[in-house]
Amino acid sequence: MEKQNSEKVLGLFELMSIAVGNVIGGGIMSVVGVAIGLTGRSVVIALIICSLMTLISIMPKIFTSATLRMNGGEYTLAALMGGKFFAGVYVAFWLTNFFGASLYCTSFAQYALELVPGLNFKVVAVGMLTIVFLLNIIGIKVAAMAQNIMVLVLIIALGLFSFFGFGHVAPGFFDPPDFMRSGFFGLMYAAALMNFACGGAGHIVSFGRQSKNPTRDIPIAILLASLVVTVIYGMVAVVAAGVLPISEVEGQSLAKVAFQVLPYPLYLFFIIGGAMIALVTSLNALMGWLPPPVVQACQDGWLPRKFGTLNQRFNTPHWVLLFIYVMAAFALIAGMDLDSIATVGTFLSNIGTLIVVVTLLRMPKVVPALWEKSMFHINNTLYYVICGAAFIVCLVFEYFLFDILSPFQKVCIVVYGVLSIVYSLIMTRIKGGNQVQIETSYEEA
């Protein structure tokens, strides 16, 4: 165990802001229309189910954050609790988060074309990706205060969308065939997909090192943020699915409904100040949080060290950023639609959560002394039951997401999964197991 001194500046309010900001972003602007296409107006119920299931899936992280202060991200967590093998598989699936970049750019292009019809969709999407990539290469990031302001603007935009939209919701919201249009399975398909837009609160466990009182504040922030976001998303979903015929909004952005319910000046505010800026900042944030674990994986020996080197002039991980850019651009140029990007990306991302949940089963054995002193300490058997419930929830999400993938997508994912496992096994045996040397850093919170 390695203790590191750091300035602990984040209190409950700051952590709450970060958690809400992690959840409310480009996700809600991207996937609601796709979810409506899967279940119709019952997307509201799907959203509530998703929120509850997502909270269950991150409960082990809440207990972990109440037990120790992690000085690294979830990659380090997987390594500490699960060992080298799980860390290697986690790295492989962490790399697939580039699909999030493709999703944000695709959705951005949708909104841009609503404002200026006739633009070339791919040019807009790839152009947005290129601009944010170059900004990150030279180290220009959205400042934390600007990011917080953006979250506030987005909440206001979604609030206006809901406030003006409620009066336009058509009668018969709960009537068939548009409610539960595909039955129970359609409802669960939508709930699994919405996990992309609901699952960000759990990521604040990575801020333990900067927190004043992480064992208390991080769990509370996760719970409160999840509740706040569920209410906001629920109101948005009612308007998104209830104003226009389902055939006009399924698979679409929120722009059409916003145009219907908002005065034009507020419509422009919603599209530009809300949706488009949310997507840009979400993409910028992704370019910030995706590379560090990859750079660490390079230093630990999983990947070539040169791949994780920093640019001498700008001190940015240019090779990792280039990898994200090329892979995301390939998905855009190849013509993957929003549905496919959202489903494949969410499925692959959830595997990372599944790996972390499995490794957290070992927390009482890995850090028994800290676990005994944890503010959230419970009987080990009950803790294992909670981890088991989280594991089942993750499997349910994955089952329904996998079921709606195309046969080709299924084959590609299975092959990638097998290769990831084989690669991790091989790397942990090279040089007598010394090829990979992982430094895990944590301390008592």
Secondary structure, DSSP 4 states (H G I P E B T S, - for coil): ---------B-HHHHHHHHHHHHSSHHHHHHHHHHHHHHBTTHHHHHHHHHHHHHHHTHHHHHHHTTEEESS-HHHHHHHHH-HHHHHHHHHHHGGGHHHHHHHHHHHHHHHHHHSTT--HHHHHHHHHHHHHHHHHTT----HHHHHHHHHHHHHHHHHHHHHHHTTPPS-TT-TTTBSTTHHHHHHHHHHHHHHHHGGGGGGGGGGGGBSSHHHHHHHHHHHHHHHHHHHHHHHHHHHHHSS-HHHHTT--SHHHHHHHS-HHHHHIIIIIIIIHHHHHHHHHHHHHSHHHHHHHHHHTSS-GGGGPPPTTT-S-HHHHHHHHHHHHHHHHTT--HHHHHHHHHHHHHHHHHHHHHHHTTHHHHSHHHHHH-TT---HHHHHHHHHHHHHHHHHHHHHHHHTS-HHHHHHHHHHHHHHHHHHHHHTTGGGGTS------EEE-
